[in-house]
Amino acid sequence: MQRAEQRIPELASKAGHAAYKTALARTGGAVVKTSQGLLVERRLDGSCTVLKQLPLGQRVQPGLVLKRSKSIDPPAKPPPADAPAAV
């Protein structure tokens, strides 16, 4: 069992590379990914196009739990009752 568990990183790496190649083949040869702080489009022929420069990330402590906050935008107000109906 320990021998099989030791192979997990190797198998995961191979699966990741296979998924990448499959994505290239199925999309007609283009995959969007991040590389060195840039959002890039990579093609099957090896060419690379920069789409956007990404902002620097923030370091967080291991084990930190992040929670999503609710939207800041107020909900849309319904039209007043005496307003004419839109046609």
Number of C-alpha atoms within 10 A of each C-alpha: 5 6 7 8 9 10 10 11 10 10 13 11 11 12 12 12 12 12 12 12 14 12 15 18 14 10 11 10 16 19 18 15 12 15 12 8 12 15 16 19 18 18 17 15 9 8 9 14 12 14 13 12 13 12 8 7 7 5 6 9 6 6 6 7 7 7 6 5 6 6 7 6 6 6 7 6 6 6 9 7 7 6 7 8 7 4 3
